């Protein structure tokens, strides 16, 4: 199981970066080197094989199409059909920088995380949260769930992310992002199962228009 956590740590960090950063900024953030990675698929796990398919989709995609999809769904430009911030779903007012964002920021401070975001973006962006998850998974060496992972997954991420990911997957048309979102859903589900993790029930306030 340790290899699963190691693979999950790497993949969640990269998926988070692919979702958070605009494709035109990939090279500025080292993602061009990531997309150039080639793994020996014959000896790889099914998780790594699926991840390699995601990277290949991004490599094949038209950069302008990727930028347009990112602007619509992940950048906060204009009216977003499925906003990527947790507080939109967890706060009664469906606002940015809500109470749930403050709770999550406190968790990040306690764990020693610091982020330099675009234009003071809220820290509960799905991409940033996946990168945080990947960093915590790097320290996971046993099947015993660490307290910080339990809080991140059970309280801050899983109460809203599966709902959000399901909605955005149905709306977005760019194949690279569709595959990235699909793999993210699978990974979060597999982690919840592996840890036998109970998720704190929280009301979802934002309903995505189909």
Backbone torsions as a table, in degrees:
resi	resn	phi	psi	omega
1	UNK	NA	-24.6	-179.4
2	UNK	-58.8	-39.4	179.4
3	UNK	-63.6	-33.3	176.9
4	UNK	-62.5	-43.4	179.2
5	UNK	-66.9	-38.9	178.6
6	UNK	-63.3	-46.6	178.3
7	UNK	-64.3	-42.0	-179.1
8	UNK	-64.1	-37.0	178.4
9	UNK	-61.2	-48.6	179.8
10	UNK	-62.4	-48.1	-172.7
11	UNK	-69.5	-42.0	-179.3
12	UNK	-65.1	-36.8	177.5
13	UNK	-63.9	-42.8	-178.2
14	UNK	-72.5	-41.6	175.9
15	UNK	-59.0	-42.8	178.3
16	UNK	-59.6	-42.6	179.6
17	UNK	-67.2	-40.7	179.1
18	UNK	-63.1	-33.8	-180.0
19	UNK	-80.5	-37.8	-174.3
20	UNK	-77.7	-47.1	-174.5
21	UNK	-83.3	141.2	174.7
22	UNK	-66.1	137.9	-177.7
23	UNK	-53.2	-33.5	177.7
24	UNK	-66.5	-12.9	179.2
25	UNK	-103.5	4.0	-176.2
26	UNK	-56.3	-46.0	-176.6
27	UNK	-65.9	-32.1	179.1
28	UNK	-67.4	-21.5	-176.6
29	UNK	-114.6	17.4	174.6
30	UNK	78.4	5.3	-176.7
31	UNK	-76.6	-19.4	175.7
32	UNK	-63.9	-35.8	177.5
33	UNK	-71.0	-35.9	177.5
34	UNK	-64.5	-43.8	-178.4
35	UNK	-66.9	-19.3	178.8
36	UNK	-86.3	-3.9	-178.6
37	UNK	-63.9	141.5	173.7
38	UNK	-128.8	129.4	179.9
39	UNK	-113.9	158.0	177.3
40	UNK	-79.8	96.5	-172.0
41	UNK	-65.2	-30.4	-176.2
42	UNK	-60.8	-33.3	-177.6
43	UNK	-105.1	10.2	-175.4
44	UNK	-95.0	158.8	175.4
45	UNK	-72.6	165.6	178.0
46	UNK	-63.5	-31.4	178.5
47	UNK	-64.7	-45.7	179.1
48	UNK	-66.0	-38.1	178.8
49	UNK	-62.8	-43.0	177.7
50	UNK	-64.4	-40.4	177.9
51	UNK	-62.0	-42.0	178.0
52	UNK	-61.2	-37.1	177.1
53	UNK	-63.0	-38.3	177.3
54	UNK	-62.8	-46.3	179.0
55	UNK	-60.0	-40.9	179.9
56	UNK	-65.0	-36.8	177.2
57	UNK	-62.4	-42.4	178.4
58	UNK	-66.2	-38.0	178.9
59	UNK	-64.7	-36.3	-177.3
60	UNK	-82.1	-20.2	-172.2
61	UNK	-71.3	151.8	174.4
62	UNK	-73.9	128.7	-175.0
63	UNK	-61.2	-35.5	179.4
64	UNK	-68.3	-39.0	177.4
65	UNK	-65.6	-39.6	177.3
66	UNK	-63.6	-44.2	179.5
67	UNK	-61.9	-41.7	180.0
68	UNK	-63.6	-43.8	179.1
69	UNK	-64.7	-41.5	179.7
70	UNK	-65.1	-42.3	178.7
71	UNK	-60.1	-38.5	-176.6
72	UNK	-74.9	-37.2	-169.6
73	UNK	-111.4	-22.1	-170.7
74	UNK	-129.3	-10.3	-171.7
75	UNK	-97.7	-14.7	-177.3
76	UNK	79.1	24.8	178.9
77	UNK	-95.8	116.5	178.5
78	UNK	72.8	-163.6	178.7
79	UNK	-76.4	124.1	-176.6
80	UNK	-103.5	129.0	-178.9
81	UNK	-66.4	-30.9	179.1
82	UNK	-142.6	87.9	-176.2
83	UNK	-58.8	142.4	-173.6
84	UNK	-92.7	18.6	-177.1
85	UNK	-110.8	136.5	-174.2
86	UNK	-60.9	-38.0	-174.8
87	UNK	-66.2	-24.1	176.7
88	UNK	-61.2	-32.4	-177.4
89	UNK	-94.3	-31.3	-171.5
90	UNK	-96.6	-18.3	-179.5
91	UNK	-98.4	137.5	-175.6
92	UNK	-55.7	-35.0	-177.8
93	UNK	-83.6	-5.1	179.4
94	UNK	55.7	48.2	-175.0
95	UNK	-114.7	161.9	170.0
96	UNK	-77.8	155.2	179.2
97	UNK	56.2	39.1	178.7
98	UNK	-81.0	-170.5	-177.6
99	UNK	-60.8	-39.5	-179.7
100	UNK	-66.2	-31.9	175.7
101	UNK	-65.0	-42.1	178.8
102	UNK	-62.7	-40.5	177.8
103	UNK	-63.3	-42.6	-179.1
104	UNK	-68.5	-39.9	178.0
105	UNK	-60.6	-39.8	177.6
106	UNK	-62.6	-40.6	176.7
107	UNK	-60.4	-44.7	179.9
108	UNK	-61.6	-42.3	178.9
109	UNK	-62.2	-43.2	179.7
110	UNK	-61.9	-32.8	-179.1
111	UNK	-89.8	-2.6	176.6
112	UNK	82.4	20.7	179.4
113	UNK	-87.5	141.9	172.7
114	UNK	-134.8	133.5	179.0
115	UNK	-124.9	139.2	168.2
116	UNK	-102.4	105.3	-173.4
117	UNK	-100.2	165.0	176.7
118	UNK	-69.8	121.6	171.9
119	UNK	50.4	40.9	178.5
120	UNK	58.9	41.2	177.2
121	UNK	-56.8	148.3	172.6
122	UNK	-59.2	142.9	-176.0
123	UNK	-76.8	-10.2	-179.5
124	UNK	-93.3	28.2	169.7
125	UNK	-65.9	138.2	-175.9
126	UNK	-56.0	-37.9	180.0
127	UNK	-65.2	-45.0	178.4
128	UNK	-64.6	-37.8	-179.5
129	UNK	-67.9	-35.4	176.2
130	UNK	-66.7	-38.1	177.0
131	UNK	-64.9	-37.9	175.5
132	UNK	-63.9	-43.7	177.8
133	UNK	-58.4	-44.5	179.4
134	UNK	-60.6	-40.6	179.8
135	UNK	-64.4	-40.0	179.3
136	UNK	-71.5	-34.6	179.1
137	UNK	-66.7	-25.0	178.6
138	UNK	-60.3	-25.7	-179.0
139	UNK	-95.5	3.9	-177.3
140	UNK	-88.3	107.9	-176.6
141	UNK	-112.8	-7.1	179.1
142	UNK	-134.8	176.2	177.3
143	UNK	-81.1	-3.3	178.1
144	UNK	-78.7	116.8	-175.6
145	UNK	-68.8	127.1	178.3
146	UNK	-73.4	151.8	-179.7
147	UNK	-58.9	-37.7	-178.2
148	UNK	-70.3	-37.1	175.6
149	UNK	-68.1	-38.5	178.8
150	UNK	-61.5	-41.8	179.7
151	UNK	-69.6	-44.2	-179.3
152	UNK	-60.8	-51.6	-176.7
153	UNK	-72.5	-51.1	-171.0
154	UNK	-74.7	-28.2	-175.0
155	UNK	-110.7	-38.2	-171.5
156	UNK	-100.9	-33.1	-170.4
157	UNK	-106.8	-56.3	-173.5
158	UNK	-67.8	-24.5	177.2
159	UNK	-61.7	-23.4	-177.7
160	UNK	-125.8	-29.7	-171.3
161	UNK	-60.8	-44.9	179.4
162	UNK	-58.8	-40.5	177.2
163	UNK	-61.8	-48.9	-179.7
164	UNK	-60.9	-48.0	-176.5
165	UNK	-62.9	-38.3	177.9
166	UNK	-63.3	-41.2	-178.7
167	UNK	-69.2	-44.9	-176.3
168	UNK	-70.8	-32.4	178.3
169	UNK	-61.8	-35.1	-179.1
170	UNK	-76.2	-19.2	-175.1
171	UNK	-99.4	-33.0	-173.7
172	UNK	-82.4	141.7	-175.9
173	UNK	-108.8	-16.1	-178.0
174	UNK	-71.0	116.9	-173.5
175	UNK	-55.9	-36.4	-178.9
176	UNK	-62.4	-44.3	179.6
177	UNK	-72.5	-34.3	176.4
178	UNK	-58.5	-45.7	179.8
179	UNK	-68.5	-37.9	178.2
180	UNK	-63.6	-43.0	178.9
181	UNK	-66.1	-41.8	179.4
182	UNK	-61.2	-44.8	179.3
183	UNK	-66.1	-36.9	177.1
184	UNK	-61.4	-43.7	177.3
185	UNK	-59.1	-46.0	-179.5
186	UNK	-61.9	-45.1	-178.9
187	UNK	-62.2	-45.9	-179.3
188	UNK	-63.7	-40.5	177.2
189	UNK	-64.2	-43.3	-179.9
190	UNK	-65.2	-38.1	178.5
191	UNK	-67.0	-41.5	178.1
192	UNK	-61.6	-40.5	178.7
193	UNK	-68.6	-44.5	-177.9
194	UNK	-61.0	-37.5	-178.6
195	UNK	-90.9	-5.6	-174.8
196	UNK	50.4	51.9	-167.2
197	UNK	-92.3	121.4	171.7
198	UNK	-76.6	139.2	-179.2
199	UNK	-107.4	132.0	179.1
200	UNK	-65.8	121.2	178.2
201	UNK	-63.9	128.2	177.7
202	UNK	-137.4	140.3	-178.6
203	UNK	-66.8	133.1	173.0
204	UNK	-95.3	118.4	-173.7
205	UNK	-97.9	-28.9	-176.3
206	UNK	-92.9	121.7	178.8
207	UNK	-104.7	123.3	-177.5
208	UNK	-76.3	131.0	176.8
209	UNK	-78.4	125.3	-179.4
210	UNK	-89.9	NA	NA
